[in-house]
Amino acid sequence: MQTIALSYRGAQTQVPAAWLRLHCPCEECALIDIGERRVL
């Protein structure tokens, strides 16, 4: 299963790529940057 490095409020974790696609499709709160999805 592909995971994406996620940074949120200074904490970093790995989450399934499919989870982000289903739960956070908008670009306002999720930005693709250098292979990572950073949630602001």
mmJSON file of the N, C-alpha and C atoms, coordinates in Angstrom:
{"data_MODEL":{"atom_site":{
"group_PDB":["ATOM","ATOM","ATOM","ATOM","ATOM","ATOM","ATOM","ATOM","ATOM","ATOM","ATOM","ATOM","ATOM","ATOM","ATOM","ATOM","ATOM","ATOM","ATOM","ATOM","ATOM","ATOM","ATOM","ATOM","ATOM","ATOM","ATOM","ATOM","ATOM","ATOM","ATOM","ATOM","ATOM","ATOM","ATOM","ATOM","ATOM","ATOM","ATOM","ATOM","ATOM","ATOM","ATOM","ATOM","ATOM","ATOM","ATOM","ATOM","ATOM","ATOM","ATOM","ATOM","ATOM","ATOM","ATOM","ATOM","ATOM","ATOM","ATOM","ATOM","ATOM","ATOM","ATOM","ATOM","ATOM","ATOM","ATOM","ATOM","ATOM","ATOM","ATOM","ATOM","ATOM","ATOM","ATOM","ATOM","ATOM","ATOM","ATOM","ATOM","ATOM","ATOM","ATOM","ATOM","ATOM","ATOM","ATOM","ATOM","ATOM","ATOM","ATOM","ATOM","ATOM","ATOM","ATOM","ATOM","ATOM","ATOM","ATOM","ATOM","ATOM","ATOM","ATOM","ATOM","ATOM","ATOM","ATOM","ATOM","ATOM","ATOM","ATOM","ATOM","ATOM","ATOM","ATOM","ATOM","ATOM","ATOM","ATOM","ATOM"],
"id":[1,2,3,4,5,6,7,8,9,10,11,12,13,14,15,16,17,18,19,20,21,22,23,24,25,26,27,28,29,30,31,32,33,34,35,36,37,38,39,40,41,42,43,44,45,46,47,48,49,50,51,52,53,54,55,56,57,58,59,60,61,62,63,64,65,66,67,68,69,70,71,72,73,74,75,76,77,78,79,80,81,82,83,84,85,86,87,88,89,90,91,92,93,94,95,96,97,98,99,100,101,102,103,104,105,106,107,108,109,110,111,112,113,114,115,116,117,118,119,120],
"type_symbol":["N","C","C","N","C","C","N","C","C","N","C","C","N","C","C","N","C","C","N","C","C","N","C","C","N","C","C","N","C","C","N","C","C","N","C","C","N","C","C","N","C","C","N","C","C","N","C","C","N","C","C","N","C","C","N","C","C","N","C","C","N","C","C","N","C","C","N","C","C","N","C","C","N","C","C","N","C","C","N","C","C","N","C","C","N","C","C","N","C","C","N","C","C","N","C","C","N","C","C","N","C","C","N","C","C","N","C","C","N","C","C","N","C","C","N","C","C","N","C","C"],
"label_atom_id":["N","CA","C","N","CA","C","N","CA","C","N","CA","C","N","CA","C","N","CA","C","N","CA","C","N","CA","C","N","CA","C","N","CA","C","N","CA","C","N","CA","C","N","CA","C","N","CA","C","N","CA","C","N","CA","C","N","CA","C","N","CA","C","N","CA","C","N","CA","C","N","CA","C","N","CA","C","N","CA","C","N","CA","C","N","CA","C","N","CA","C","N","CA","C","N","CA","C","N","CA","C","N","CA","C","N","CA","C","N","CA","C","N","CA","C","N","CA","C","N","CA","C","N","CA","C","N","CA","C","N","CA","C","N","CA","C","N","CA","C"],
"label_alt_id":[null,null,null,null,null,null,null,null,null,null,null,null,null,null,null,null,null,null,null,null,null,null,null,null,null,null,null,null,null,null,null,null,null,null,null,null,null,null,null,null,null,null,null,null,null,null,null,null,null,null,null,null,null,null,null,null,null,null,null,null,null,null,null,null,null,null,null,null,null,null,null,null,null,null,null,null,null,null,null,null,null,null,null,null,null,null,null,null,null,null,null,null,null,null,null,null,null,null,null,null,null,null,null,null,null,null,null,null,null,null,null,null,null,null,null,null,null,null,null,null],
"label_comp_id":["MET","MET","MET","GLN","GLN","GLN","THR","THR","THR","ILE","ILE","ILE","ALA","ALA","ALA","LEU","LEU","LEU","SER","SER","SER","TYR","TYR","TYR","ARG","ARG","ARG","GLY","GLY","GLY","ALA","ALA","ALA","GLN","GLN","GLN","THR","THR","THR","GLN","GLN","GLN","VAL","VAL","VAL","PRO","PRO","PRO","ALA","ALA","ALA","ALA","ALA","ALA","TRP","TRP","TRP","LEU","LEU","LEU","ARG","ARG","ARG","LEU","LEU","LEU","HIS","HIS","HIS","CYS","CYS","CYS","PRO","PRO","PRO","CYS","CYS","CYS","GLU","GLU","GLU","GLU","GLU","GLU","CYS","CYS","CYS","ALA","ALA","ALA","LEU","LEU","LEU","ILE","ILE","ILE","ASP","ASP","ASP","ILE","ILE","ILE","GLY","GLY","GLY","GLU","GLU","GLU","ARG","ARG","ARG","ARG","ARG","ARG","VAL","VAL","VAL","LEU","LEU","LEU"],
"label_asym_id":["A","A","A","A","A","A","A","A","A","A","A","A","A","A","A","A","A","A","A","A","A","A","A","A","A","A","A","A","A","A","A","A","A","A","A","A","A","A","A","A","A","A","A","A","A","A","A","A","A","A","A","A","A","A","A","A","A","A","A","A","A","A","A","A","A","A","A","A","A","A","A","A","A","A","A","A","A","A","A","A","A","A","A","A","A","A","A","A","A","A","A","A","A","A","A","A","A","A","A","A","A","A","A","A","A","A","A","A","A","A","A","A","A","A","A","A","A","A","A","A"],
"label_entity_id":["1","1","1","1","1","1","1","1","1","1","1","1","1","1","1","1","1","1","1","1","1","1","1","1","1","1","1","1","1","1","1","1","1","1","1","1","1","1","1","1","1","1","1","1","1","1","1","1","1","1","1","1","1","1","1","1","1","1","1","1","1","1","1","1","1","1","1","1","1","1","1","1","1","1","1","1","1","1","1","1","1","1","1","1","1","1","1","1","1","1","1","1","1","1","1","1","1","1","1","1","1","1","1","1","1","1","1","1","1","1","1","1","1","1","1","1","1","1","1","1"],
"label_seq_id":[1,1,1,2,2,2,3,3,3,4,4,4,5,5,5,6,6,6,7,7,7,8,8,8,9,9,9,10,10,10,11,11,11,12,12,12,13,13,13,14,14,14,15,15,15,16,16,16,17,17,17,18,18,18,19,19,19,20,20,20,21,21,21,22,22,22,23,23,23,24,24,24,25,25,25,26,26,26,27,27,27,28,28,28,29,29,29,30,30,30,31,31,31,32,32,32,33,33,33,34,34,34,35,35,35,36,36,36,37,37,37,38,38,38,39,39,39,40,40,40],
"pdbx_PDB_ins_code":[null,null,null,null,null,null,null,null,null,null,null,null,null,null,null,null,null,null,null,null,null,null,null,null,null,null,null,null,null,null,null,null,null,null,null,null,null,null,null,null,null,null,null,null,null,null,null,null,null,null,null,null,null,null,null,null,null,null,null,null,null,null,null,null,null,null,null,null,null,null,null,null,null,null,null,null,null,null,null,null,null,null,null,null,null,null,null,null,null,null,null,null,null,null,null,null,null,null,null,null,null,null,null,null,null,null,null,null,null,null,null,null,null,null,null,null,null,null,null,null],
"Cartn_x":[0.853,0.0,0.882,0.584,1.369,0.987,2.009,1.745,2.332,1.831,2.291,2.767,3.924,4.426,3.557,2.993,2.082,2.641,2.7,3.193,2.045,1.74,0.622,1.022,1.064,1.435,2.762,3.719,5.048,5.245,4.156,4.277,4.25,5.101,5.132,4.698,3.953,3.476,3.296,3.016,2.755,1.298,0.598,-0.8,-1.017,-1.988,-2.266,-2.663,-2.128,-2.435,-3.933,-4.555,-5.98,-6.823,-6.359,-7.106,-7.173,-6.031,-6.018,-6.865,-6.827,-7.618,-9.11,-9.51,-10.925,-11.37,-10.503,-10.917,-10.494,-9.482,-9.007,-8.686,-9.698,-9.478,-9.18,-9.485,-9.35,-7.895,-7.553,-6.187,-5.975,-7.039,-6.896,-6.218,-6.535,-5.964,-4.924,-4.76,-3.763,-3.004,-1.687,-0.874,0.172,0.322,1.358,2.661,3.686,4.965,6.104,6.847,8.011,7.621,6.517,6.121,5.441,5.251,4.576,3.277,2.331,1.101,1.138,1.222,1.333,-0.043,-0.56,-1.855,-1.617,-2.149,-1.914,-2.939],
"Cartn_y":[-1.203,0.0,1.243,2.171,3.397,4.34,4.914,5.882,7.236,8.273,9.628,10.235,10.895,11.579,12.802,12.894,13.977,14.778,16.09,16.971,17.836,17.77,18.521,19.129,20.45,21.165,20.685,20.452,20.073,18.587,17.821,16.374,15.694,14.682,13.968,12.521,12.014,10.644,10.115,8.832,8.218,7.767,8.166,7.762,7.176,6.28,5.69,6.754,6.646,7.609,7.618,6.457,6.361,7.108,7.107,7.789,9.28,9.853,11.289,11.617,10.763,11.033,11.014,10.133,10.034,11.128,11.484,12.377,13.829,14.05,15.416,15.709,15.817,16.041,17.501,18.424,19.831,20.284,21.286,21.784,22.877,23.313,24.377,23.861,22.645,22.117,21.037,20.642,19.625,20.045,20.208,20.632,19.58,19.248,18.308,19.078,18.651,19.345,18.348,18.188,17.295,15.893,15.368,14.004,13.854,14.928,14.838,15.618,15.191,15.959,16.632,17.946,18.677,19.263,18.883,19.402,20.622,21.768,23.012,23.2],
"Cartn_z":[0.0,0.0,0.0,-0.897,-0.981,0.153,0.78,1.837,1.445,2.079,1.813,3.126,3.073,4.27,4.516,5.716,6.029,7.2,7.033,8.087,8.569,9.862,10.413,11.744,11.784,13.001,13.564,12.689,13.136,13.338,13.366,13.545,12.183,11.999,10.729,10.921,9.96,10.023,8.609,8.491,7.187,7.157,6.12,5.972,4.589,4.435,3.123,2.11,0.897,-0.152,-0.456,-0.446,-0.758,0.281,1.543,2.608,2.323,1.917,1.631,0.418,-0.588,-1.787,-1.461,-0.557,-0.224,0.74,1.689,2.756,2.571,1.723,1.571,0.11,-0.739,-2.166,-2.511,-1.598,-1.944,-1.867,-2.639,-2.662,-1.619,-0.964,0.024,1.28,1.678,2.913,2.646,1.394,1.065,-0.181,-0.039,-1.162,-1.461,-2.746,-3.155,-3.289,-2.555,-2.608,-2.496,-3.583,-3.611,-3.14,-3.678,-3.368,-2.023,-1.291,0.0,-0.066,0.711,0.84,2.206,2.205,3.465,3.809,4.947,5.376,6.246,5.816,6.542,7.636],
"occupancy":[1.0,1.0,1.0,1.0,1.0,1.0,1.0,1.0,1.0,1.0,1.0,1.0,1.0,1.0,1.0,1.0,1.0,1.0,1.0,1.0,1.0,1.0,1.0,1.0,1.0,1.0,1.0,1.0,1.0,1.0,1.0,1.0,1.0,1.0,1.0,1.0,1.0,1.0,1.0,1.0,1.0,1.0,1.0,1.0,1.0,1.0,1.0,1.0,1.0,1.0,1.0,1.0,1.0,1.0,1.0,1.0,1.0,1.0,1.0,1.0,1.0,1.0,1.0,1.0,1.0,1.0,1.0,1.0,1.0,1.0,1.0,1.0,1.0,1.0,1.0,1.0,1.0,1.0,1.0,1.0,1.0,1.0,1.0,1.0,1.0,1.0,1.0,1.0,1.0,1.0,1.0,1.0,1.0,1.0,1.0,1.0,1.0,1.0,1.0,1.0,1.0,1.0,1.0,1.0,1.0,1.0,1.0,1.0,1.0,1.0,1.0,1.0,1.0,1.0,1.0,1.0,1.0,1.0,1.0,1.0],
"B_iso_or_equiv":[0.0,0.0,0.0,0.0,0.0,0.0,0.0,0.0,0.0,0.0,0.0,0.0,0.0,0.0,0.0,0.0,0.0,0.0,0.0,0.0,0.0,0.0,0.0,0.0,0.0,0.0,0.0,0.0,0.0,0.0,0.0,0.0,0.0,0.0,0.0,0.0,0.0,0.0,0.0,0.0,0.0,0.0,0.0,0.0,0.0,0.0,0.0,0.0,0.0,0.0,0.0,0.0,0.0,0.0,0.0,0.0,0.0,0.0,0.0,0.0,0.0,0.0,0.0,0.0,0.0,0.0,0.0,0.0,0.0,0.0,0.0,0.0,0.0,0.0,0.0,0.0,0.0,0.0,0.0,0.0,0.0,0.0,0.0,0.0,0.0,0.0,0.0,0.0,0.0,0.0,0.0,0.0,0.0,0.0,0.0,0.0,0.0,0.0,0.0,0.0,0.0,0.0,0.0,0.0,0.0,0.0,0.0,0.0,0.0,0.0,0.0,0.0,0.0,0.0,0.0,0.0,0.0,0.0,0.0,0.0],
"pdbx_formal_charge":[null,null,null,null,null,null,null,null,null,null,null,null,null,null,null,null,null,null,null,null,null,null,null,null,null,null,null,null,null,null,null,null,null,null,null,null,null,null,null,null,null,null,null,null,null,null,null,null,null,null,null,null,null,null,null,null,null,null,null,null,null,null,null,null,null,null,null,null,null,null,null,null,null,null,null,null,null,null,null,null,null,null,null,null,null,null,null,null,null,null,null,null,null,null,null,null,null,null,null,null,null,null,null,null,null,null,null,null,null,null,null,null,null,null,null,null,null,null,null,null],
"auth_seq_id":[1,1,1,2,2,2,3,3,3,4,4,4,5,5,5,6,6,6,7,7,7,8,8,8,9,9,9,10,10,10,11,11,11,12,12,12,13,13,13,14,14,14,15,15,15,16,16,16,17,17,17,18,18,18,19,19,19,20,20,20,21,21,21,22,22,22,23,23,23,24,24,24,25,25,25,26,26,26,27,27,27,28,28,28,29,29,29,30,30,30,31,31,31,32,32,32,33,33,33,34,34,34,35,35,35,36,36,36,37,37,37,38,38,38,39,39,39,40,40,40],
"auth_comp_id":["MET","MET","MET","GLN","GLN","GLN","THR","THR","THR","ILE","ILE","ILE","ALA","ALA","ALA","LEU","LEU","LEU","SER","SER","SER","TYR","TYR","TYR","ARG","ARG","ARG","GLY","GLY","GLY","ALA","ALA","ALA","GLN","GLN","GLN","THR","THR","THR","GLN","GLN","GLN","VAL","VAL","VAL","PRO","PRO","PRO","ALA","ALA","ALA","ALA","ALA","ALA","TRP","TRP","TRP","LEU","LEU","LEU","ARG","ARG","ARG","LEU","LEU","LEU","HIS","HIS","HIS","CYS","CYS","CYS","PRO","PRO","PRO","CYS","CYS","CYS","GLU","GLU","GLU","GLU","GLU","GLU","CYS","CYS","CYS","ALA","ALA","ALA","LEU","LEU","LEU","ILE","ILE","ILE","ASP","ASP","ASP","ILE","ILE","ILE","GLY","GLY","GLY","GLU","GLU","GLU","ARG","ARG","ARG","ARG","ARG","ARG","VAL","VAL","VAL","LEU","LEU","LEU"],
"auth_asym_id":["A","A","A","A","A","A","A","A","A","A","A","A","A","A","A","A","A","A","A","A","A","A","A","A","A","A","A","A","A","A","A","A","A","A","A","A","A","A","A","A","A","A","A","A","A","A","A","A","A","A","A","A","A","A","A","A","A","A","A","A","A","A","A","A","A","A","A","A","A","A","A","A","A","A","A","A","A","A","A","A","A","A","A","A","A","A","A","A","A","A","A","A","A","A","A","A","A","A","A","A","A","A","A","A","A","A","A","A","A","A","A","A","A","A","A","A","A","A","A","A"],
"auth_atom_id":["N","CA","C","N","CA","C","N","CA","C","N","CA","C","N","CA","C","N","CA","C","N","CA","C","N","CA","C","N","CA","C","N","CA","C","N","CA","C","N","CA","C","N","CA","C","N","CA","C","N","CA","C","N","CA","C","N","CA","C","N","CA","C","N","CA","C","N","CA","C","N","CA","C","N","CA","C","N","CA","C","N","CA","C","N","CA","C","N","CA","C","N","CA","C","N","CA","C","N","CA","C","N","CA","C","N","CA","C","N","CA","C","N","CA","C","N","CA","C","N","CA","C","N","CA","C","N","CA","C","N","CA","C","N","CA","C","N","CA","C"],
"pdbx_PDB_model_num":[1,1,1,1,1,1,1,1,1,1,1,1,1,1,1,1,1,1,1,1,1,1,1,1,1,1,1,1,1,1,1,1,1,1,1,1,1,1,1,1,1,1,1,1,1,1,1,1,1,1,1,1,1,1,1,1,1,1,1,1,1,1,1,1,1,1,1,1,1,1,1,1,1,1,1,1,1,1,1,1,1,1,1,1,1,1,1,1,1,1,1,1,1,1,1,1,1,1,1,1,1,1,1,1,1,1,1,1,1,1,1,1,1,1,1,1,1,1,1,1]
}}}
